[in-house]
Amino acid sequence: MKLLDPTSWLEETRHRFENGTPINKLMEAYAHYYHSTITGSSPTTKDYDHVNLILADADKVGLKEEVEMTAQNYLNEEPGMGMITAYTYAYNDWVK
C-alpha cells in the first residue's frame, strides 16, 4: 500500500469529515492512517492513552498544538518511527 502525503490523504478521505472538523481530529486520523500503513498494524488503545497523557501535560503549559505538529513532522520524516516515540520526542523538544 502506497503511503499518501497528508494533502492527498485528506482529498481521498474528505467525505469522512464534516466542514469545521477540528484540526486535532484530522491530525489524529492521519496519524492513525500513517502508523497503520507503515507498521502494518493499528496503534493500540494503550498507545493512544500514552499519547493523550503526553498531550495533556503539554496542554498544561500551552504547548499542545506545537507538540502535535512536531510529532506529525517526526512521523512524516522518519517512516517506521513509533507513535509514542514521536510524541515523546516532540514533547521533549517543546516542554523539557
N, C-alpha and C positions, 0 to 999 in steps of 0.2 A: 504494500500500500504506500503510495506517494504521500509524503508529508506536505501539507499545504501551509503557506505562509498565512499570518493572521488575516490579511485582507481577503485572500482567496477563500479561506475557510468561512469568513463572515458572509461573503457573497453566496456560498453554497448552503449556508445554514440560516440565512436571513428569515426564512419562513417560521423558524422556531422561536424567534424573539419579537416581542411587541415593540412598537416605537416607544422610546423612552426607557428601555431596559437599562438599568444602572450598569456602568462600565465594569464594576467589580463582578457582576454576574456574567458578563461577556468574557472577561478575563478568566474567570474560574472555569467556564465552559471550554474555552480554548485550551487552558492548562490540562483539563481532563482529556480532551482530544489528543493533545500533543503527547502527554505521558502514555496514553494507551497505544498510540501509533509507534512511538519509539521503543517502548519496552514490550509491547505485545500484551500488556495487561493493564487493567484499570487500577488507579490508586485505591487503597482500602479506606474504610471509614476511619481507621486509626491514623492514616496519613493525613486525611482532611482535618481530623481533630488536632493533630500536631500543628498543622499549618494555621488553623484558627487560633490556637494559643499564641503562636508567633505573631500573628496579625493583631490580636487583642493587646498584646504587650506593646507593639509598635504604635497602636492607636492611642495608648495612654500618653505618649509623647508627641502625638500629632503627625506621625510618620507612616501611617498605614499604607496610603496610596504609593508613597515612594518605595516602600518595601515590596509591595505587589508588583509595581512596574519593573523594579530591578530584578526581582525573581523571574519574571517573564523574560527579561533580557538574558539572564543566565540560561534559562531553559532553551531559548532560541539559539544561543551561541554555542552551547555545549550539548549536542544530542546525546541522549543517554543519561544525563545528569538526573538524579532523583529529585522529585518534587520537594521533599523535606530539605535536602541539601541546598537546593536553590534558594528556598525561603530562609534558611539559616544563614547562608552567605549574605543574602540581601539584608537581613536583619542586622548582621554584624557590620555591614557597610554603613548603615544609616544610624543605628541606635547605640552600638557599643563604641 
